[in-house]
Each structure stands twice: as C-alpha cells, then as structure tokens.
Amino acid sequence: MKPIVAAAALAAGLYAGAAFAIPPGDYDRSCRNIREGRDGLSASCRDHGGRWVRSTVRFASCSGRVYIQNIGGQLRCTTS
C-alpha cells in the first residue's frame, strides 16, 4: 500500500472510531497528554510558573459554554 493511501486509510479509521468531537479552545497550546472521556477532558497543563500540572474539566460544569482554556494550569470552560 502506498504511504499516502495508508495514511488516508488510518485517518479515516481513527475518525470513524472517534465517539466525541474535540472541544474547541486554545488549551492545546499549553497542555499536553490531552484525553477526552465521556464526561470530561483531562490534560497536563502549564501553570503560571511553567510547571506541568494535571487538570480535569467536566463537561457538565460548562453550562452551555463550549470553549475550554488553560487558566493558570487549570482547564476551565469559558465563553471564548
């Protein structure tokens, strides 16, 4: 199988297997090891001192707000 075809097949398989959409936000700029579960999002995020800290945000706490940010090392739901 050619590399481009193999990559496209892999991407299609990963997309088809995804149960959840990745929540919008700029947290991916300062967080790593991002994991999404059925009820929330967890990641290691940089705090104001540059340290990596583990943080979790539950989608139920977002109350209609759909933008997630890293604020001082903590994942938070915001309006944008």
C-alpha positions as a printed NumPy array, in Angstrom:
array([[  0.   ,   0.   ,   0.   ],
       [  1.382,   3.412,  -0.894],
       [  2.182,   5.715,   2.054],
       [ -0.443,   8.344,   1.172],
       [ -3.172,   5.726,   0.779],
       [ -2.134,   4.064,   4.057],
       [ -2.198,   7.405,   5.906],
       [ -5.629,   8.246,   4.493],
       [ -6.987,   4.835,   5.493],
       [ -5.575,   5.223,   9.004],
       [ -7.029,   8.722,   9.363],
       [-10.439,   7.553,   8.157],
       [-10.365,   4.696,  10.641],
       [ -9.434,   6.971,  13.519],
       [-12.133,   9.461,  12.593],
       [-14.791,   6.768,  12.276],
       [-13.837,   5.371,  15.673],
       [-13.997,   8.723,  17.453],
       [-17.021,   8.889,  19.718],
       [-16.603,  12.552,  20.678],
       [-15.619,  15.776,  18.973],
       [-12.586,  17.537,  20.381],
       [-13.875,  20.522,  22.377],
       [-12.893,  23.906,  20.971],
       [-10.44 ,  26.088,  22.839],
       [ -6.838,  27.191,  22.959],
       [ -5.837,  24.729,  25.701],
       [ -3.897,  22.655,  23.175],
       [ -1.271,  25.429,  23.024],
       [ -0.247,  24.988,  26.665],
       [ -1.458,  21.475,  27.542],
       [ -0.239,  18.004,  26.605],
       [ -1.407,  14.417,  27.056],
       [ -4.937,  15.604,  26.351],
       [ -7.531,  12.905,  26.965],
       [-11.242,  13.143,  26.364],
       [-13.684,  10.918,  28.151],
       [-17.422,  10.573,  28.141],
       [-17.927,  13.297,  30.744],
       [-14.845,  15.497,  30.565],
       [-11.385,  16.414,  29.407],
       [ -8.075,  15.919,  31.227],
       [ -4.571,  17.068,  30.413],
       [ -1.242,  18.187,  31.832],
       [ -1.162,  21.968,  31.522],
       [  1.461,  24.596,  32.212],
       [  0.777,  26.841,  35.174],
       [  1.985,  30.436,  35.573],
       [  5.357,  29.168,  36.874],
       [  5.882,  26.94 ,  33.822],
       [  5.28 ,  23.698,  35.741],
       [  3.16 ,  20.898,  34.26 ],
       [  0.112,  20.183,  36.41 ],
       [ -2.682,  17.679,  35.869],
       [ -6.108,  19.215,  35.314],
       [ -9.605,  17.962,  34.532],
       [-12.768,  19.74 ,  33.476],
       [-16.167,  18.06 ,  33.454],
       [-18.412,  18.94 ,  30.536],
       [-21.416,  19.15 ,  32.897],
       [-19.745,  22.137,  34.572],
       [-19.628,  24.044,  31.288],
       [-23.323,  25.047,  31.369],
       [-23.58 ,  25.739,  27.659],
       [-20.113,  27.311,  27.42 ],
       [-18.249,  25.414,  24.749],
       [-14.755,  26.943,  24.769],
       [-12.086,  25.441,  27.035],
       [ -8.961,  27.31 ,  28.152],
       [ -5.939,  26.667,  30.343],
       [ -6.068,  29.325,  33.037],
       [ -3.067,  29.101,  35.346],
       [ -2.697,  25.366,  34.826],
       [ -6.395,  24.586,  35.231],
       [ -8.768,  23.672,  32.424],
       [-11.835,  25.946,  32.546],
       [-14.981,  26.42 ,  30.477],
       [-15.238,  29.98 ,  29.207],
       [-17.347,  31.901,  26.735],
       [-14.274,  32.486,  24.496]])
